């Protein structure tokens, strides 16, 4: 049973997204290409402004099915330092040692590697990696957002297909619903990932992630990650802090 593959794609949804105040354009007055271009330019300009942050995360994984029921929890503190250093400190852990050692710790190791700027560029939602289609506008947490369908240009397990919501004022990712472009393992029959961001100071940071995975032998795994208690330091602004609403003791992500 390769539980690590169940949660590999979670790392893809942990990008920090810088915020930018702009006027909202109606769908008939803007194209998918323009939205993606403005989002990429915004991200590039603000990438250097994110100097450091700290926070906490709560991981919970429940697996049911063959060969039995397994469950585990992990709470970590994360420390990010520009440009690509990310360290994790385990605060507490409980439950299945297999999940803790073979799933949670593997996720952390993979995310350290994904923090490299070259790796981020190869998986970011840009027109180099994806094709986009503008579907309309919806409210996300009371803010208008452009809804785009995206298809990867290559079949790569580190890319995904699905929908993204781009905040119409800040041109920043605020919501993702997707699945891996390529099945992470022959043992996996289906994976769905739902990710939400929250605006903290000048940046949009991960707030909540849930992935649901079906295993070919009849098992099902649900992995949830709660992020919060952010403390962000930027180059041109005073330190900002915030806790994601409703996420008890939750943590951060870049």
N, C-alpha and C positions, 0 to 999 in steps of 0.2 A: 504494500500500500504506500503510494508516494504522496503523502500529504503535503510535502513541500510544494509540489506543482499546483496544488489547490490554491495557494496564496501568492504565487510568484507574481502574477499580474498586478497585485495590490501596489507594488513599488511604483508602477507607472503613473499612479494617480496622486503622487505626493510632491508634485512640483509646487514651489512657491510662485504665486502669481501677483505681480505688482499692480497697484491700482492707479487709475488715472481718471480725472474728472473731465468728461466731454459731454457734448450735447447728444441727445438720443435721436437717431434718424429712423424714419419709418422704413419697413422692408422694401417698399417700392422705390425708395431713394438710396438704397445701399445694396451692394452685392455681397455674396459669400466671400469672394476674393478680397474685397475691401475690408470686410470684418477681420479676416484672418491676417491681412497685412497690417492693420492697425493693432491687432492683438500682439503680433510678433514684434512690431516696432516698440510697443509699450513695454513688453517683457524685456527686450534687449536694453532699452534705455534705463530701466529701473533695476536690472539685474545687479549692476555694480553698487546700487544704493543699499542693498540688503547686506549689512556688515556682519550681523550676528543675531541669533535668537536662541532662547531656551524655552522649554515647555515639557509637558508630560503627555504620555499616550497610555491608553488602556486597551489591551488586546484580549479578545475572548474568542475561542474556537470550540465549536461543538460538532462532533462527528457522530453520526448514528448509522448503523448498518453493519455489514460484514467487515471485520470479524467481531464487532461489538461497539459499545458506546465509549467515546473518549471525549474528554473536556479539559480545558486548561485556561488559565488567566495569566497575564503578564502586564506589569506596570513598569514603564521605563521613563527616564528623563533623557531628553535629547538636547544636545548642544551643537549648534551650527556656527561655523566661522567662515566668512568669505575667504577664498572663492569656492572651495569645494571640500571643506573639512566637516565631517559630521561624526559625533561621538554619542554613544548610548550608554547609560548607566541603569542597570536593573534595580528597581526599588523593591519589587515583590514579585513572587511567582507562586502558582499553586496548580494542582491538577496533574494531568498526564505529563510525565517526564519526556515521553516520546515527542509529543506536540511541542513542548517547550524547547527541546534541543534540536529537533529536526524540522520544525516549522517556524516558530517565532524567531529563534536565533538565526536561522537561514535568511529570513526576511530582512533582519537588521544588517546582516553581512551584505546581502544583495543591494540594499539601499545605500550603504556606504559607497559601494562601487558605482551606483547610479548617480551619485552626487557629482561625479566628474562631469565637467562642462561638455566634453565631447559626447559622453553617453546621453546627457540631457538633450543635446541637439539632435541626436539620431532618433529620439522617441517623442520629441515635442510635437504638438499639434500645429504643424506648419505645412505649406503647400509642397515642400520637398518630400514630406512623408505621407501626406493624405490628399484625397479629393474631397471637396466639401460641397454641400447643397444647402441653401438657406430655406428653411421650412416655415418660418414665421417668427412671431414674438410672443413670449409668455412671461407672466410675473413669477419671480423666484424670490421668496421672502419679502414681498412687497416692492421689488425692484424689477423694471422691465429688462428682459434678456432676449437676445437673438438665439433662436434654436437652429442648430445646424446638424445635418447628418454627415458623417465622415466615413470614408472607406480607405483603408491603407493601400498604398501603391505597391507594396510587396507583402507576401505572406510571411510575417515575422511574429513570433510569440511575444515580442516586446512591444508590438503595436496592437491596436485594437480597432474594432468597428462599433458604431453605435451613434449616439447623439451627445452633443455638448451644448451647454447653455453659456452664452457669453454676455456678461453684464453690459447693457447698452450704454451706460454712462462711463464706465471705467475700461471697457474692452478688455475684460479679464474673465477667465474661466470661473464660473460659479457653481456648475453642476455637470456631472458626467454620468451617463448610463451606457454601459458597453459590455463587450465581450472580447477576449483575445482574438487577434486576427488569425492566429494559428493555435490549434489545441496544444496546451502545454505538455500533455502526456497521453499515451495511448490508453491510460487508465481513466482518463477524464472524458465524460460524454458531453458535459455542458457547464459553462461558467458564466455567471452574470455578476457584474460589479456596478455598484451605485456609490457615487462619491459626491460629497458636498463640500464647498468652501465657505469661509466666513471672512469678512473684511476686518482686519486688525490694523489700525493705524493706516499706513499707506499701502498695505499689502493684503492680498487675498491668500489665506492659508487654509490648509485642510481642516475640516471640522468633524467629518464623520465619513466612514467608509464601511460598506457591507458587501461581502461577496458570498454568493451561493453557488455551490459546486455539486454536481451529480457525478458519482463514480460508477463506472461500468458494472461493478459487481453488486450494485444496488444500494450503495451508501450515499449519504448526503452530508455535506459539511457547510456550516455557516460561520464565517469569520467576520467579526466586527471590530472596528478600531475607532475609538473616541479620542479626539484631539482637543487640547485646550490649555489654559493657564499660560498663554503666550507672553513672552517679554521680548520685544523686537527692538533692535538698534539699527537705524539707517544712517546713511552718510550725511544727509542734509536735513534730517528731522530729529527732534528729541525722541528718546526711547518711548515706545508705545507698549501697552500691555492690555491683555484682555483674556477672558475665559469664555469659551464657546457656551452659549446658553443651553442649559439642560444637560450638559455633559459633566457629570460629577467626577472631579479629579482627573479630567481628560487631559490630553497632551497635544503636542505640536507636530508639525511635519514640514519638511522642505522637499 
